[in-house]
Amino acid sequence: MDDNLEHIQPLPDPEPEEVEEQPEANTLMERLRAERQGMAEDQTIDISIPGYGDPVLLCRYRLVEGRELQRIMDKVRRQTKDSFDRNLLTTVDTFIAACEGIFIKEPDSEEEPVPLDPDNTGAPMQYEPALAKFLGFEANNAREVVRGVFGENDNAIMQHGARLARWFGNTELTDTEEFLLGEV
């Protein structure tokens, strides 16, 4: 080593630069974290069923993950070749899989919906033959119940399915006018 370099002192570590906090940036980051937290928490939605206005009939749906939706589509694909029937049955089966319960509420009420539980079981009815019996029609299975609840109206089923699919894609949506009109 060169003896001439011994007298050179190492440079001191530089002082850390003071970073001025930017309140606006922190607020944006906090809002971003809050948005992410909200997405993780919003796992159900109540969607009104067309044709029931007083009282309003709603179904509470849970988020169905992609693999479960794929299993539903695969099952329906094996059952029918007709394109319309495939779409309709996939939609109906998705309702059945996602249904957390059937609820009712007064029109224009801000109150939480009440579980439809006429037998006081402690759980809301589902798309099941007991619901058909309660509403006054015959059904032997969940698919027939869905069709009956929607008044055998395939277009109403598909419209309801579109609303549910829209929510699957963005669970921040609620069943408000914005959601209904698709202005989000």
Secondary structure as GFF3:
##gff-version 3
##sequence-region A 1 184
A	DSSP	three_ten_helix	3	5	.	.	.	ID=ss1
A	DSSP	alpha_helix	23	41	.	.	.	ID=ss2
A	DSSP	beta_strand	44	53	.	.	.	ID=ss3
A	DSSP	beta_strand	56	62	.	.	.	ID=ss4
A	DSSP	alpha_helix	66	79	.	.	.	ID=ss5
A	DSSP	alpha_helix	83	98	.	.	.	ID=ss6
A	DSSP	beta_strand	99	105	.	.	.	ID=ss7
A	DSSP	beta_strand	114	115	.	.	.	ID=ss8
A	DSSP	alpha_helix	129	135	.	.	.	ID=ss9
A	DSSP	alpha_helix	142	149	.	.	.	ID=ss10
A	DSSP	alpha_helix	154	169	.	.	.	ID=ss11
A	DSSP	alpha_helix	177	181	.	.	.	ID=ss12
###
